[in-house]
Amino acid sequence: MQGSLKKVQDMKRYKGSGNVGVYAYDVVPNGIILQFVDGSKYLYDSSAPGKTHIREMLRLAEKGQGLTTYINQHVRGNYKTRLN
C-alpha cells in the first residue's frame, strides 16, 4: 500500500473535472486511486468494486468523461479503502 500513496502532483489530472467529483487519478496494479475535489482519496481494486467496474473506471478516466457519473450510479461506497 505504501507505494500507492502518491502526492497529487504525481497523479494524473482528470480532464472531466469541474467543481464536483473526480479531480485526479492514478493507475495502480489491479486498480485505480481516485482523488476527489474535496481532497479525499480512495483505492478501488479488483476486490472492491471488482474487475468489471475497474476496467470501466480506467476506460472512463483515460477518456476524461463520465467517471464521476459512473461512480455515483454503479460504485458509490464500494471501494477497497480510504487513503486519507
N, C-alpha and C positions, 0 to 999 in steps of 0.2 A: 504494500500500500504506500510505503514511503515514496517510491518513485512516481506514484500517481499524483502526489500533491505538487502542483505547479503554481507559479505566480501567474497572475492574469496576463502579463505581457508575454508569457510563454504559450498561452492558449491562443487559438485562432478565433478571431472576432467573427461572430455570426452575422452574416450580411443582412438577414431579415430582421435584425434588432431594431426596435423602436423604443418606446418608453416603457414597454412591458415585456415580460417573457425572457427568452434566452438572450444572453449577452455575448457569451464566448463558449467554445467547446474544445475538447482535446480528445483525440482518439487514443485509447489505451488497449492493451491486449484484452480481447473478449468484451470490450465495452466502450463507453464514452463518458467523459466527465463534462457536465454542463454547469456553467455559472450563469445565474440569473441576474437581472438588472438590480436586484436588491442586495447583491453580493454573495448570496448563498450558493454553495457548490454541492453537487450531488454526483455520485457514481452510479451509473446504470450498467449492468453487465448481463452475461448470459444466464445468470441465476435469478436476477430480478431487474427488469421485467421479462427477460427471456430473449433467445436468439432472434426470433422473428421481429420483435419490437426493436432490438438493437440494430438489425440490418436496415430497417426503415428509418430509424432515427439518424443513422450515419448517412444514409442517402439524402435525407432532407437537410441535414447540417451542411453537407457539401453543396447541395443545390442552393442553400441560402433562403429557403422559403418553406413555410408550413410546419416547422419543427415545434414551435410553441403550441400551435393548434393541435398537432398530433399528440403531444404530451397531455394536454388538457382533456382530449377526447378518449385516449386509449391507455395512458400510463399512470397519470396522476401521482399518487404517493407510492407507487410500486417501484422503488429504487433500492439499490443494494445498501448504500449508506450515505449519510450527510457528512461532508468533509469539513465543515466549519460550523 
